[in-house]
Amino acid sequence: MIKLKEDEFQAITTYVHSNYGVDLRKKRHLIEGRLSHYVSQLGYDNYMDYFEYVKNDKKNDEISVLINK
């Protein structure tokens, strides 16, 4: 399992809350548990690289995965 570091968690939750109004600040274990395997499948070994991928996704498909997974 890929561990979600504090700075990664803060960056992700701040971005999601600021841009989409979704508060994930109390969902750390949920985010880590549900996304770890998926992030790994995409070839990332940390959440920050995955987060950059999410932010650069022009179709916004990945933000839906991040929020809903």
C-alpha positions in Angstrom: 0.0 0.0 0.0 1.2 3.5 -0.9 1.3 5.7 2.2 -0.4 9.1 1.9 2.1 11.6 3.3 0.9 14.7 5.2 1.9 17.2 2.5 0.2 15.1 -0.2 -3.0 14.8 1.9 -3.0 18.6 2.5 -2.4 19.4 -1.1 -5.1 17.0 -2.4 -7.8 18.0 0.2 -7.1 21.7 -0.2 -7.3 21.5 -4.0 -10.5 19.4 -4.0 -12.2 21.7 -1.4 -11.2 24.9 -3.2 -12.1 23.8 -6.6 -15.0 21.5 -6.1 -16.4 22.3 -2.6 -15.9 18.7 -1.4 -14.4 18.5 2.1 -12.2 15.4 2.3 -10.2 16.5 5.4 -11.7 13.7 7.6 -11.3 11.1 4.9 -7.6 10.4 5.0 -7.8 6.6 5.6 -10.6 6.3 3.1 -8.6 8.1 0.4 -5.5 6.1 1.1 -7.3 2.8 1.3 -9.4 3.2 -1.8 -6.8 4.9 -4.0 -3.6 3.1 -3.1 -4.1 0.2 -5.5 -5.4 2.4 -8.3 -2.5 4.8 -8.0 -0.1 1.9 -8.1 -1.9 0.4 -11.2 -1.3 3.7 -13.0 2.4 3.3 -12.3 2.8 5.9 -9.6 4.6 5.2 -6.3 3.4 8.3 -4.5 0.2 10.4 -4.4 1.9 13.7 -5.4 2.7 12.4 -8.8 -0.8 11.0 -9.2 -2.2 14.4 -8.0 -0.2 16.2 -10.7 -1.7 13.7 -13.2 -5.2 14.5 -11.9 -4.7 18.3 -12.1 -3.4 18.0 -15.7 -6.2 15.8 -16.9 -8.0 18.0 -19.5 -11.1 15.8 -19.5 -11.4 15.9 -15.7 -12.1 12.1 -15.6 -9.4 11.6 -12.9 -10.8 14.2 -10.5 -14.1 12.2 -10.6 -12.1 9.1 -9.7 -10.3 10.9 -6.9 -13.5 12.3 -5.4 -15.8 9.4 -5.9 -13.5 6.4 -5.3 
